[in-house]
């Protein structure tokens, strides 16, 4: 059964755009979030992308979404902190959270720069070789969001107004307690639990390999994606401090066919077919990828009910396919909110 009696329902969107007309894609993204709130969704999440035609600035985007919505919680899945200065990100997130009325759910991840050295020097500046890109970066951000003292305020000299502060400003109370960590291994699950963060898992995860083991599966063995992810969720909950109430969110790409016209059905099918071969093998470092949940609403509900990771989740988040259009994404959200969600015990927010 879900971690809560009524699972929360959300979606994740890349907010893709045409490089020659990016405004249209951003406007479509804002409209999609407005429509999702109309349907009663609990949360809408955005991916963060750099050097791609996808959204790089979620705090800015959510400031615009706040002008078209009033209730929908707004999450990031996820912000890779290797690209961020925690101090500046804390300012941006707090500003956005206040504009949205305290609706932000910042999802975070950490990993070192992954480009070649010349690109890393340009993107991260040359100091990236000495920088710490571990979990401590999340802790720094959380402390700044919580209002920890950064400095002693100097005595006012009577010039320019007395606006100095000892902490990051603006301060948004409660934001530091709404952080999520997006991970895909038992190591990150245990750390997120012990740190008291919420836990976000997606359709990409890691198969735990024995020491010295390889990523090759014995012939005939299938990848148990849901089982690997459920083990991470259990490890996360076991690591939570006593009395802590961490939330778990499970995300999958879901493509319902009910109500789709012939052209949509063709494009949906082609999308899933292109992506399916990558789910049949273990990639480098034990990376595994879940198959897309594609089919009628009845088939989708059966898949989710039989998924042991979803059975342990508080939040169900549906990832929208990248390479579609606004009308397609609206169709998918409509089917999820009116058929799939209610069949899973969810009820639309008022």
Phi and psi in degrees as GROMACS dihedral restraints (atoms count N, CA, C in turn):
[ dihedral_restraints ]
;  ai    aj    ak    al  type     phi  dphi    fc
    3     4     5     6     1   -59.7    20    10
    4     5     6     7     1   162.1    20    10
    6     7     8     9     1   -64.6    20    10
    7     8     9    10     1   -20.6    20    10
    9    10    11    12     1  -129.3    20    10
   10    11    12    13     1   161.5    20    10
   12    13    14    15     1   -65.0    20    10
   13    14    15    16     1   -38.0    20    10
   15    16    17    18     1  -115.9    20    10
   16    17    18    19     1   107.5    20    10
   18    19    20    21     1   -65.1    20    10
   19    20    21    22     1   144.6    20    10
   21    22    23    24     1   -81.5    20    10
   22    23    24    25     1   145.0    20    10
   24    25    26    27     1  -118.7    20    10
   25    26    27    28     1   128.3    20    10
   27    28    29    30     1  -142.9    20    10
   28    29    30    31     1   177.8    20    10
   30    31    32    33     1  -141.7    20    10
   31    32    33    34     1   158.9    20    10
   33    34    35    36     1  -121.1    20    10
   34    35    36    37     1   134.4    20    10
   36    37    38    39     1  -129.4    20    10
   37    38    39    40     1   138.6    20    10
   39    40    41    42     1   -76.1    20    10
   40    41    42    43     1   -22.7    20    10
   42    43    44    45     1    52.8    20    10
   43    44    45    46     1    59.6    20    10
   45    46    47    48     1   -74.5    20    10
   46    47    48    49     1   158.7    20    10
   48    49    50    51     1  -151.1    20    10
   49    50    51    52     1   158.9    20    10
   51    52    53    54     1   -77.8    20    10
   52    53    54    55     1   133.8    20    10
   54    55    56    57     1   -62.6    20    10
   55    56    57    58     1   -25.0    20    10
   57    58    59    60     1   -92.6    20    10
   58    59    60    61     1    -7.2    20    10
   60    61    62    63     1  -148.5    20    10
   61    62    63    64     1    61.2    20    10
   63    64    65    66     1   -64.5    20    10
   64    65    66    67     1   -29.1    20    10
   66    67    68    69     1   -60.4    20    10
   67    68    69    70     1   -38.3    20    10
   69    70    71    72     1   -59.9    20    10
   70    71    72    73     1   -45.3    20    10
   72    73    74    75     1   -63.3    20    10
   73    74    75    76     1   -39.3    20    10
   75    76    77    78     1   -67.0    20    10
   76    77    78    79     1   -42.0    20    10
   78    79    80    81     1   -62.9    20    10
   79    80    81    82     1   -41.2    20    10
   81    82    83    84     1   -61.3    20    10
   82    83    84    85     1   -39.0    20    10
   84    85    86    87     1   -62.9    20    10
   85    86    87    88     1   -43.4    20    10
   87    88    89    90     1   -61.6    20    10
   88    89    90    91     1   -43.3    20    10
   90    91    92    93     1   -63.2    20    10
   91    92    93    94     1   -38.1    20    10
   93    94    95    96     1   -64.7    20    10
   94    95    96    97     1   -39.2    20    10
   96    97    98    99     1   -67.8    20    10
   97    98    99   100     1   -37.2    20    10
   99   100   101   102     1   -61.8    20    10
  100   101   102   103     1   -43.9    20    10
  102   103   104   105     1   -65.1    20    10
  103   104   105   106     1   -38.8    20    10
  105   106   107   108     1   -62.9    20    10
  106   107   108   109     1   -39.3    20    10
  108   109   110   111     1   -65.5    20    10
  109   110   111   112     1   -38.8    20    10
  111   112   113   114     1   -60.1    20    10
  112   113   114   115     1   -36.0    20    10
  114   115   116   117     1   -76.3    20    10
  115   116   117   118     1   -12.5    20    10
  117   118   119   120     1    98.3    20    10
  118   119   120   121     1     6.8    20    10
  120   121   122   123     1   -55.2    20    10
  121   122   123   124     1   149.0    20    10
  123   124   125   126     1   -83.3    20    10
  124   125   126   127     1   -35.0    20    10
  126   127   128   129     1  -147.5    20    10
  127   128   129   130     1   150.9    20    10
  129   130   131   132     1  -128.9    20    10
  130   131   132   133     1   132.9    20    10
  132   133   134   135     1  -120.9    20    10
  133   134   135   136     1   151.4    20    10
  135   136   137   138     1  -121.4    20    10
  136   137   138   139     1   145.6    20    10
  138   139   140   141     1   -78.6    20    10
  139   140   141   142     1   158.6    20    10
  141   142   143   144     1  -114.9    20    10
  142   143   144   145     1   124.4    20    10
  144   145   146   147     1  -127.1    20    10
  145   146   147   148     1   141.1    20    10
  147   148   149   150     1  -125.4    20    10
  148   149   150   151     1   140.1    20    10
  150   151   152   153     1    57.0    20    10
  151   152   153   154     1    31.4    20    10
  153   154   155   156     1  -138.5    20    10
  154   155   156   157     1   165.6    20    10
  156   157   158   159     1   -88.3    20    10
  157   158   159   160     1    61.3    20    10
  159   160   161   162     1  -143.6    20    10
  160   161   162   163     1   167.5    20    10
  162   163   164   165     1   -63.5    20    10
  163   164   165   166     1   121.4    20    10
  165   166   167   168     1   -97.9    20    10
  166   167   168   169     1   -12.6    20    10
  168   169   170   171     1  -130.4    20    10
  169   170   171   172     1    76.5    20    10
  171   172   173   174     1   -62.9    20    10
  172   173   174   175     1   -34.5    20    10
  174   175   176   177     1   -63.4    20    10
  175   176   177   178     1   -39.2    20    10
  177   178   179   180     1   -67.5    20    10
  178   179   180   181     1   -45.5    20    10
  180   181   182   183     1   -59.5    20    10
  181   182   183   184     1   -43.5    20    10
  183   184   185   186     1   -67.8    20    10
  184   185   186   187     1   -27.8    20    10
  186   187   188   189     1   -61.2    20    10
  187   188   189   190     1   -36.9    20    10
  189   190   191   192     1   -74.9    20    10
  190   191   192   193     1   -40.8    20    10
  192   193   194   195     1   -60.8    20    10
  193   194   195   196     1   -33.7    20    10
  195   196   197   198     1   -62.2    20    10
  196   197   198   199     1   -23.3    20    10
  198   199   200   201     1   -77.9    20    10
  199   200   201   202     1   -12.8    20    10
  201   202   203   204     1  -116.4    20    10
  202   203   204   205     1    -3.9    20    10
  204   205   206   207     1  -135.0    20    10
  205   206   207   208     1   163.3    20    10
  207   208   209   210     1  -130.7    20    10
  208   209   210   211     1   -20.5    20    10
  210   211   212   213     1  -124.4    20    10
  211   212   213   214     1   -34.9    20    10
  213   214   215   216     1   -56.8    20    10
  214   215   216   217     1   126.9    20    10
  216   217   218   219     1   -73.1    20    10
  217   218   219   220     1   146.9    20    10
  219   220   221   222     1  -123.9    20    10
  220   221   222   223     1   112.2    20    10
  222   223   224   225     1  -115.6    20    10
  223   224   225   226     1   160.4    20    10
  225   226   227   228     1  -116.7    20    10
  226   227   228   229     1   127.8    20    10
  228   229   230   231     1  -133.9    20    10
  229   230   231   232     1    77.3    20    10
  231   232   233   234     1  -136.6    20    10
  232   233   234   235     1   169.3    20    10
  234   235   236   237     1   -89.6    20    10
  235   236   237   238     1   115.4    20    10
  237   238   239   240     1   -77.0    20    10
  238   239   240   241     1   113.2    20    10
  240   241   242   243     1   -70.7    20    10
  241   242   243   244     1   -11.1    20    10
  243   244   245   246     1   -61.4    20    10
  244   245   246   247     1   -24.9    20    10
  246   247   248   249     1   -89.7    20    10
  247   248   249   250     1    -4.6    20    10
  249   250   251   252     1  -115.3    20    10
  250   251   252   253     1   147.2    20    10
  252   253   254   255     1   -89.2    20    10
  253   254   255   256     1   116.4    20    10
  255   256   257   258     1   -54.5    20    10
  256   257   258   259     1   -34.0    20    10
  258   259   260   261     1   -65.5    20    10
  259   260   261   262     1   -48.8    20    10
  261   262   263   264     1   -68.9    20    10
  262   263   264   265     1   -36.4    20    10
  264   265   266   267     1   -64.8    20    10
  265   266   267   268     1   -37.9    20    10
  267   268   269   270     1   -60.7    20    10
  268   269   270   271     1   -41.3    20    10
  270   271   272   273     1   -62.3    20    10
  271   272   273   274     1   -45.4    20    10
  273   274   275   276     1   -66.4    20    10
  274   275   276   277     1   -44.3    20    10
  276   277   278   279     1   -65.2    20    10
  277   278   279   280     1   -41.5    20    10
  279   280   281   282     1   -65.1    20    10
  280   281   282   283     1   -41.6    20    10
  282   283   284   285     1   -61.6    20    10
  283   284   285   286     1   -46.7    20    10
  285   286   287   288     1   -64.1    20    10
  286   287   288   289     1   -39.4    20    10
  288   289   290   291     1   -64.0    20    10
  289   290   291   292     1   -39.7    20    10
  291   292   293   294     1   -68.5    20    10
  292   293   294   295     1   -39.6    20    10
  294   295   296   297     1   -63.6    20    10
  295   296   297   298     1   -37.1    20    10
  297   298   299   300     1   -84.4    20    10
  298   299   300   301     1    -2.5    20    10
  300   301   302   303     1    80.4    20    10
  301   302   303   304     1    32.1    20    10
  303   304   305   306     1    76.8    20    10
  304   305   306   307     1    37.4    20    10
  306   307   308   309     1  -106.7    20    10
  307   308   309   310     1     1.1    20    10
  309   310   311   312     1   -75.0    20    10
  310   311   312   313     1   141.7    20    10
  312   313   314   315     1  -126.3    20    10
  313   314   315   316     1    84.5    20    10
  315   316   317   318     1   -73.7    20    10
  316   317   318   319     1   117.4    20    10
  318   319   320   321     1   -97.9    20    10
  319   320   321   322     1   136.0    20    10
  321   322   323   324     1  -130.2    20    10
  322   323   324   325     1   160.0    20    10
  324   325   326   327     1  -149.8    20    10
  325   326   327   328     1   160.8    20    10
  327   328   329   330     1  -131.2    20    10
  328   329   330   331     1   139.2    20    10
  330   331   332   333     1  -167.5    20    10
  331   332   333   334     1   154.5    20    10
  333   334   335   336     1   -70.9    20    10
  334   335   336   337     1   162.8    20    10
  336   337   338   339     1   -54.3    20    10
  337   338   339   340     1   140.6    20    10
  339   340   341   342     1  -117.5    20    10
  340   341   342   343     1     0.3    20    10
  342   343   344   345     1   -81.9    20    10
  343   344   345   346     1   177.4    20    10
  345   346   347   348     1   -72.3    20    10
  346   347   348   349     1   167.1    20    10
  348   349   350   351     1   -57.4    20    10
  349   350   351   352     1   -40.8    20    10
  351   352   353   354     1   -64.7    20    10
  352   353   354   355     1   -42.1    20    10
  354   355   356   357     1   -70.6    20    10
  355   356   357   358     1   -40.6    20    10
  357   358   359   360     1   -57.7    20    10
  358   359   360   361     1   -40.4    20    10
  360   361   362   363     1   -61.4    20    10
  361   362   363   364     1   -36.7    20    10
  363   364   365   366     1   -76.5    20    10
  364   365   366   367     1   -42.6    20    10
  366   367   368   369     1   -78.1    20    10
  367   368   369   370     1   -44.2    20    10
  369   370   371   372     1  -106.2    20    10
  370   371   372   373     1    -2.5    20    10
  372   373   374   375     1    71.4    20    10
  373   374   375   376     1   164.1    20    10
  375   376   377   378     1   -69.3    20    10
  376   377   378   379     1   -15.6    20    10
  378   379   380   381     1   -72.2    20    10
  379   380   381   382     1    -2.9    20    10
  381   382   383   384     1   -62.1    20    10
  382   383   384   385     1   -24.6    20    10
  384   385   386   387     1   -67.4    20    10
  385   386   387   388     1   -26.4    20    10
  387   388   389   390     1  -103.1    20    10
  388   389   390   391     1    -6.7    20    10
  390   391   392   393     1   -73.1    20    10
  391   392   393   394     1   149.0    20    10
  393   394   395   396     1   -93.3    20    10
  394   395   396   397     1   117.4    20    10
  396   397   398   399     1  -108.6    20    10
  397   398   399   400     1    28.7    20    10
  399   400   401   402     1   -90.8    20    10
  400   401   402   403     1  -165.8    20    10
  402   403   404   405     1   -62.6    20    10
  403   404   405   406     1   -22.9    20    10
  405   406   407   408     1   -58.0    20    10
  406   407   408   409     1   -25.1    20    10
  408   409   410   411     1   -66.1    20    10
  409   410   411   412     1   -36.6    20    10
  411   412   413   414     1   -66.9    20    10
  412   413   414   415     1   -42.4    20    10
  414   415   416   417     1   -62.9    20    10
  415   416   417   418     1   -39.2    20    10
  417   418   419   420     1   -61.0    20    10
  418   419   420   421     1   -45.7    20    10
  420   421   422   423     1   -62.4    20    10
  421   422   423   424     1   -45.4    20    10
  423   424   425   426     1   -62.1    20    10
  424   425   426   427     1   -41.1    20    10
  426   427   428   429     1   -63.5    20    10
  427   428   429   430     1   -40.9    20    10
  429   430   431   432     1   -66.1    20    10
  430   431   432   433     1   -39.9    20    10
  432   433   434   435     1   -66.8    20    10
  433   434   435   436     1   -30.7    20    10
  435   436   437   438     1   -76.6    20    10
  436   437   438   439     1    -9.5    20    10
  438   439   440   441     1    95.6    20    10
  439   440   441   442     1    19.9    20    10
  441   442   443   444     1   -61.0    20    10
  442   443   444   445     1   145.6    20    10
  444   445   446   447     1   -65.2    20    10
  445   446   447   448     1   130.4    20    10
  447   448   449   450     1   -97.4    20    10
  448   449   450   451     1   -32.4    20    10
  450   451   452   453     1  -158.1    20    10
  451   452   453   454     1   169.8    20    10
  453   454   455   456     1   -89.0    20    10
  454   455   456   457     1   130.6    20    10
  456   457   458   459     1   -75.2    20    10
  457   458   459   460     1   125.3    20    10
  459   460   461   462     1   -68.8    20    10
  460   461   462   463     1   158.0    20    10
  462   463   464   465     1   -62.2    20    10
  463   464   465   466     1   136.2    20    10
  465   466   467   468     1   -64.8    20    10
  466   467   468   469     1   130.4    20    10
  468   469   470   471     1  -100.2    20    10
  469   470   471   472     1     2.8    20    10
  471   472   473   474     1    81.1    20    10
  472   473   474   475     1    17.4    20    10
  474   475   476   477     1  -119.7    20    10
  475   476   477   478     1   123.6    20    10
  477   478   479   480     1    81.7    20    10
  478   479   480   481     1     2.0    20    10
  480   481   482   483     1    96.7    20    10
  481   482   483   484     1   148.9    20    10
  483   484   485   486     1   -92.1    20    10
  484   485   486   487     1    78.3    20    10
  486   487   488   489     1  -113.8    20    10
  487   488   489   490     1     3.5    20    10
  489   490   491   492     1   -65.3    20    10
  490   491   492   493     1   148.1    20    10
  492   493   494   495     1  -137.4    20    10
  493   494   495   496     1   153.8    20    10
  495   496   497   498     1   -87.7    20    10
  496   497   498   499     1    -8.5    20    10
  498   499   500   501     1  -127.8    20    10
  499   500   501   502     1   173.0    20    10
  501   502   503   504     1   -63.7    20    10
  502   503   504   505     1   133.2    20    10
  504   505   506   507     1  -125.5    20    10
  505   506   507   508     1   147.0    20    10
  507   508   509   510     1   -73.1    20    10
  508   509   510   511     1   156.6    20    10
  510   511   512   513     1  -100.6    20    10
  511   512   513   514     1   130.6    20    10
  513   514   515   516     1  -113.3    20    10
  514   515   516   517     1   103.1    20    10
  516   517   518   519     1   -58.2    20    10
  517   518   519   520     1   133.9    20    10
  519   520   521   522     1    92.4    20    10
  520   521   522   523     1   -15.9    20    10
  522   523   524   525     1   -63.3    20    10
  523   524   525   526     1   -38.7    20    10
  525   526   527   528     1   -62.7    20    10
  526   527   528   529     1   -22.9    20    10
  528   529   530   531     1   -88.9    20    10
  529   530   531   532     1    -1.3    20    10
  531   532   533   534     1  -107.4    20    10
  532   533   534   535     1    20.4    20    10
  534   535   536   537     1   -80.9    20    10
  535   536   537   538     1   143.8    20    10
  537   538   539   540     1  -118.9    20    10
  538   539   540   541     1   148.8    20    10
  540   541   542   543     1  -114.4    20    10
  541   542   543   544     1   126.5    20    10
  543   544   545   546     1   -96.3    20    10
  544   545   546   547     1   115.7    20    10
  546   547   548   549     1  -139.9    20    10
  547   548   549   550     1   178.3    20    10
  549   550   551   552     1  -149.7    20    10
  550   551   552   553     1    25.7    20    10
  552   553   554   555     1  -143.4    20    10
  553   554   555   556     1   161.3    20    10
  555   556   557   558     1   -67.4    20    10
  556   557   558   559     1   -31.5    20    10
  558   559   560   561     1   -60.8    20    10
  559   560   561   562     1   -49.8    20    10
  561   562   563   564     1   -69.0    20    10
  562   563   564   565     1   -31.4    20    10
  564   565   566   567     1   -63.4    20    10
  565   566   567   568     1   -45.6    20    10
  567   568   569   570     1   -65.1    20    10
  568   569   570   571     1   -39.9    20    10
  570   571   572   573     1   -65.9    20    10
  571   572   573   574     1   -46.3    20    10
  573   574   575   576     1   -60.1    20    10
  574   575   576   577     1   -40.5    20    10
  576   577   578   579     1   -64.2    20    10
  577   578   579   580     1   -47.9    20    10
  579   580   581   582     1   -64.2    20    10
  580   581   582   583     1   -28.8    20    10
  582   583   584   585     1   -82.9    20    10
  583   584   585   586     1    -7.8    20    10
  585   586   587   588     1    75.2    20    10
  586   587   588   589     1    22.6    20    10
  588   589   590   591     1   -87.5    20    10
  589   590   591   592     1   161.8    20    10
  591   592   593   594     1   -77.4    20    10
  592   593   594   595     1   160.5    20    10
  594   595   596   597     1  -122.2    20    10
  595   596   597   598     1   124.5    20    10
  597   598   599   600     1  -120.7    20    10
  598   599   600   601     1   122.5    20    10
  600   601   602   603     1  -123.0    20    10
  601   602   603   604     1   153.3    20    10
  603   604   605   606     1  -129.2    20    10
  604   605   606   607     1  -157.9    20    10
  606   607   608   609     1   -86.0    20    10
  607   608   609   610     1     4.9    20    10
  609   610   611   612     1  -121.1    20    10
  610   611   612   613     1   129.4    20    10
  612   613   614   615     1  -144.9    20    10
  613   614   615   616     1  -168.9    20    10
  615   616   617   618     1  -130.7    20    10
  616   617   618   619     1   132.1    20    10
  618   619   620   621     1   -85.2    20    10
  619   620   621   622     1   124.7    20    10
  621   622   623   624     1   -72.2    20    10
  622   623   624   625     1   118.3    20    10
  624   625   626   627     1  -100.7    20    10
  625   626   627   628     1   144.0    20    10
  627   628   629   630     1   -64.4    20    10
  628   629   630   631     1   154.5    20    10
  630   631   632   633     1   -56.9    20    10
  631   632   633   634     1   126.1    20    10
  633   634   635   636     1    81.7    20    10
  634   635   636   637     1    -0.1    20    10
  636   637   638   639     1   -77.9    20    10
  637   638   639   640     1   168.8    20    10
  639   640   641   642     1  -113.1    20    10
  640   641   642   643     1   170.5    20    10
  642   643   644   645     1   -83.9    20    10
  643   644   645   646     1     6.0    20    10
  645   646   647   648     1   -86.7    20    10
  646   647   648   649     1   127.9    20    10
  648   649   650   651     1   -85.8    20    10
  649   650   651   652     1   145.3    20    10
  651   652   653   654     1   -56.6    20    10
  652   653   654   655     1   144.9    20    10
  654   655   656   657     1   -56.5    20    10
  655   656   657   658     1   132.8    20    10
  657   658   659   660     1    92.0    20    10
  658   659   660   661     1   -14.2    20    10
  660   661   662   663     1   -80.6    20    10
  661   662   663   664     1   140.2    20    10
  663   664   665   666     1  -101.4    20    10
  664   665   666   667     1   153.9    20    10
  666   667   668   669     1   -78.5    20    10
  667   668   669   670     1   122.6    20    10
  669   670   671   672     1   -94.2    20    10
  670   671   672   673     1    79.5    20    10
  672   673   674   675     1   -61.9    20    10
  673   674   675   676     1   -50.0    20    10
  675   676   677   678     1   -61.5    20    10
  676   677   678   679     1   -38.7    20    10
  678   679   680   681     1   -65.5    20    10
  679   680   681   682     1   -40.8    20    10
  681   682   683   684     1   -63.9    20    10
  682   683   684   685     1   -40.8    20    10
  684   685   686   687     1   -71.1    20    10
  685   686   687   688     1   -36.0    20    10
  687   688   689   690     1   -64.0    20    10
  688   689   690   691     1   -36.8    20    10
  690   691   692   693     1   -62.4    20    10
  691   692   693   694     1   -36.7    20    10
  693   694   695   696     1   -67.5    20    10
  694   695   696   697     1   -41.9    20    10
  696   697   698   699     1   -62.4    20    10
  697   698   699   700     1   -42.7    20    10
  699   700   701   702     1   -62.9    20    10
  700   701   702   703     1   -40.8    20    10
  702   703   704   705     1   -64.0    20    10
  703   704   705   706     1   -38.4    20    10
  705   706   707   708     1   -62.2    20    10
  706   707   708   709     1   -49.5    20    10
  708   709   710   711     1   -65.7    20    10
  709   710   711   712     1   -35.7    20    10
  711   712   713   714     1   -64.6    20    10
  712   713   714   715     1   -29.5    20    10
  714   715   716   717     1   -87.6    20    10
  715   716   717   718     1   -10.2    20    10
  717   718   719   720     1   -61.7    20    10
  718   719   720   721     1   139.2    20    10
  720   721   722   723     1   -58.4    20    10
  721   722   723   724     1   150.9    20    10
  723   724   725   726     1   -57.4    20    10
  724   725   726   727     1   128.9    20    10
  726   727   728   729     1    87.8    20    10
  727   728   729   730     1    -8.8    20    10
  729   730   731   732     1   -74.7    20    10
  730   731   732   733     1   148.6    20    10
  732   733   734   735     1  -121.3    20    10
  733   734   735   736     1    66.0    20    10
  735   736   737   738     1   -73.8    20    10
  736   737   738   739     1   143.1    20    10
  738   739   740   741     1   -99.1    20    10
  739   740   741   742     1   149.5    20    10
  741   742   743   744     1  -119.4    20    10
  742   743   744   745     1   130.4    20    10
  744   745   746   747     1  -120.2    20    10
  745   746   747   748     1   129.4    20    10
  747   748   749   750     1  -113.4    20    10
  748   749   750   751     1   129.8    20    10
  750   751   752   753     1  -121.7    20    10
  751   752   753   754     1   139.6    20    10
  753   754   755   756     1  -142.9    20    10
  754   755   756   757     1   153.3    20    10
  756   757   758   759     1   -76.0    20    10
  757   758   759   760     1   121.6    20    10
  759   760   761   762     1  -124.7    20    10
  760   761   762   763     1   127.7    20    10
  762   763   764   765     1  -129.3    20    10
  763   764   765   766     1    95.4    20    10
  765   766   767   768     1   -79.0    20    10
  766   767   768   769     1   141.4    20    10
  768   769   770   771     1   -98.4    20    10
  769   770   771   772     1   -18.3    20    10
  771   772   773   774     1   -58.2    20    10
  772   773   774   775     1   134.1    20    10
  774   775   776   777     1    79.4    20    10
  775   776   777   778     1    -2.4    20    10
  777   778   779   780     1   -79.2    20    10
  778   779   780   781     1   141.2    20    10
  780   781   782   783     1   -80.1    20    10
  781   782   783   784     1   176.2    20    10
  783   784   785   786     1   -61.6    20    10
  784   785   786   787     1   -40.6    20    10
  786   787   788   789     1   -67.3    20    10
  787   788   789   790     1   -42.8    20    10
  789   790   791   792     1   -62.2    20    10
  790   791   792   793     1   -44.6    20    10
  792   793   794   795     1   -60.7    20    10
  793   794   795   796     1   -40.2    20    10
  795   796   797   798     1   -63.0    20    10
  796   797   798   799     1   -47.0    20    10
  798   799   800   801     1   -68.5    20    10
  799   800   801   802     1   -38.2    20    10
  801   802   803   804     1   -61.3    20    10
  802   803   804   805     1   -44.8    20    10
  804   805   806   807     1   -63.4    20    10
  805   806   807   808     1   -44.2    20    10
  807   808   809   810     1   -63.1    20    10
  808   809   810   811     1   -38.7    20    10
  810   811   812   813     1   -60.5    20    10
  811   812   813   814     1   -49.2    20    10
  813   814   815   816     1   -66.6    20    10
  814   815   816   817     1   -40.9    20    10
  816   817   818   819     1   -62.0    20    10
  817   818   819   820     1   -39.1    20    10
  819   820   821   822     1   -64.9    20    10
  820   821   822   823     1   -32.0    20    10
  822   823   824   825     1   -91.2    20    10
  823   824   825   826     1   -20.0    20    10
  825   826   827   828     1   -63.8    20    10
  826   827   828   829     1   -40.4    20    10
  828   829   830   831     1   -56.6    20    10
  829   830   831   832     1   -30.7    20    10
  831   832   833   834     1   -70.4    20    10
  832   833   834   835     1   -16.6    20    10
  834   835   836   837     1   -84.7    20    10
  835   836   837   838     1    -5.5    20    10
  837   838   839   840     1   -94.2    20    10
  838   839   840   841     1     3.3    20    10
  840   841   842   843     1  -140.5    20    10
  841   842   843   844     1   163.0    20    10
  843   844   845   846     1   -92.7    20    10
  844   845   846   847     1   126.4    20    10
  846   847   848   849     1   -90.7    20    10
  847   848   849   850     1  -176.9    20    10
  849   850   851   852     1   -57.3    20    10
  850   851   852   853     1   147.9    20    10
  852   853   854   855     1    60.7    20    10
  853   854   855   856     1    22.5    20    10
  855   856   857   858     1    78.0    20    10
  856   857   858   859     1    15.6    20    10
  858   859   860   861     1   -68.7    20    10
  859   860   861   862     1   132.6    20    10
  861   862   863   864     1  -127.4    20    10
  862   863   864   865     1   154.1    20    10
  864   865   866   867     1  -129.7    20    10
  865   866   867   868     1   132.5    20    10
  867   868   869   870     1   -75.8    20    10
  868   869   870   871     1   146.9    20    10
  870   871   872   873     1   -70.0    20    10
  871   872   873   874     1   146.4    20    10
  873   874   875   876     1   -66.1    20    10
  874   875   876   877     1   146.1    20    10
  876   877   878   879     1   -92.5    20    10
  877   878   879   880     1   101.3    20    10
  879   880   881   882     1  -124.9    20    10
  880   881   882   883     1   131.5    20    10
  882   883   884   885     1   149.7    20    10
  883   884   885   886     1  -165.0    20    10
  885   886   887   888     1   -68.4    20    10
  886   887   888   889     1   163.0    20    10
  888   889   890   891     1   -58.7    20    10
  889   890   891   892     1   -39.0    20    10
  891   892   893   894     1   -62.0    20    10
  892   893   894   895     1   -41.9    20    10
  894   895   896   897     1   -68.0    20    10
  895   896   897   898     1   -37.7    20    10
  897   898   899   900     1   -65.0    20    10
  898   899   900   901     1   -45.5    20    10
  900   901   902   903     1   -59.7    20    10
  901   902   903   904     1   -42.7    20    10
  903   904   905   906     1   -62.4    20    10
  904   905   906   907     1   -41.8    20    10
  906   907   908   909     1   -62.2    20    10
  907   908   909   910     1   -45.1    20    10
  909   910   911   912     1   -68.6    20    10
  910   911   912   913     1   -41.4    20    10
  912   913   914   915     1   -63.3    20    10
  913   914   915   916     1   -30.8    20    10
  915   916   917   918     1   -89.1    20    10
  916   917   918   919     1     0.5    20    10
  918   919   920   921     1   -90.0    20    10
  919   920   921   922     1   117.0    20    10
  921   922   923   924     1   -69.2    20    10
  922   923   924   925     1   -21.9    20    10
  924   925   926   927     1   -71.5    20    10
  925   926   927   928     1   -46.5    20    10
  927   928   929   930     1   -60.6    20    10
  928   929   930   931     1   -34.1    20    10
  930   931   932   933     1   -62.0    20    10
  931   932   933   934     1   -22.9    20    10
  933   934   935   936     1  -103.4    20    10
  934   935   936   937     1     8.0    20    10
  936   937   938   939     1   -94.8    20    10
  937   938   939   940     1   151.9    20    10
  939   940   941   942     1   -93.1    20    10
  940   941   942   943     1   -32.3    20    10
  942   943   944   945     1  -123.6    20    10
  943   944   945   946     1   129.1    20    10
  945   946   947   948     1  -100.4    20    10
  946   947   948   949     1   121.1    20    10
  948   949   950   951     1  -121.8    20    10
  949   950   951   952     1   127.5    20    10
  951   952   953   954     1  -105.0    20    10
  952   953   954   955     1   122.9    20    10
  954   955   956   957     1   -85.0    20    10
  955   956   957   958     1   127.5    20    10
  957   958   959   960     1   -84.1    20    10
  958   959   960   961     1   137.1    20    10
  960   961   962   963     1   -57.1    20    10
  961   962   963   964     1   143.4    20    10
  963   964   965   966     1   -69.8    20    10
  964   965   966   967     1   -47.0    20    10
  966   967   968   969     1   -94.0    20    10
  967   968   969   970     1    45.3    20    10
  969   970   971   972     1  -122.6    20    10
  970   971   972   973     1  -167.5    20    10
  972   973   974   975     1  -121.4    20    10
  973   974   975   976     1   170.7    20    10
  975   976   977   978     1   -55.9    20    10
  976   977   978   979     1   -42.9    20    10
  978   979   980   981     1   -62.2    20    10
  979   980   981   982     1   -35.6    20    10
  981   982   983   984     1   -68.0    20    10
  982   983   984   985     1   -45.9    20    10
  984   985   986   987     1   -64.1    20    10
  985   986   987   988     1   -37.4    20    10
  987   988   989   990     1   -65.0    20    10
  988   989   990   991     1   -39.9    20    10
  990   991   992   993     1   -60.2    20    10
  991   992   993   994     1   -45.6    20    10
  993   994   995   996     1   -63.2    20    10
  994   995   996   997     1   -46.7    20    10
  996   997   998   999     1   -61.5    20    10
  997   998   999  1000     1   -38.8    20    10
  999  1000  1001  1002     1   -62.0    20    10
 1000  1001  1002  1003     1   -44.8    20    10
 1002  1003  1004  1005     1   -65.7    20    10
 1003  1004  1005  1006     1   -38.6    20    10
 1005  1006  1007  1008     1   -66.5    20    10
 1006  1007  1008  1009     1   -39.6    20    10
 1008  1009  1010  1011     1   -80.8    20    10
 1009  1010  1011  1012     1   -29.4    20    10
 1011  1012  1013  1014     1   -99.7    20    10
 1012  1013  1014  1015     1   -21.1    20    10
 1014  1015  1016  1017     1  -124.8    20    10
 1015  1016  1017  1018     1   -59.3    20    10
 1017  1018  1019  1020     1   -65.5    20    10
 1018  1019  1020  1021     1   -51.6    20    10
 1020  1021  1022  1023     1   -56.7    20    10
 1021  1022  1023  1024     1   -53.5    20    10
 1023  1024  1025  1026     1   -58.0    20    10
 1024  1025  1026  1027     1   -35.0    20    10
 1026  1027  1028  1029     1   -67.6    20    10
 1027  1028  1029  1030     1   -21.0    20    10
 1029  1030  1031  1032     1   -96.3    20    10
 1030  1031  1032  1033     1     7.1    20    10
 1032  1033  1034  1035     1    95.7    20    10
 1033  1034  1035  1036     1     6.6    20    10
 1035  1036  1037  1038     1   -88.7    20    10
 1036  1037  1038  1039     1   147.5    20    10
 1038  1039  1040  1041     1  -127.8    20    10
 1039  1040  1041  1042     1   137.2    20    10
 1041  1042  1043  1044     1   -62.3    20    10
 1042  1043  1044  1045     1   142.8    20    10
 1044  1045  1046  1047     1   -68.4    20    10
 1045  1046  1047  1048     1   150.3    20    10
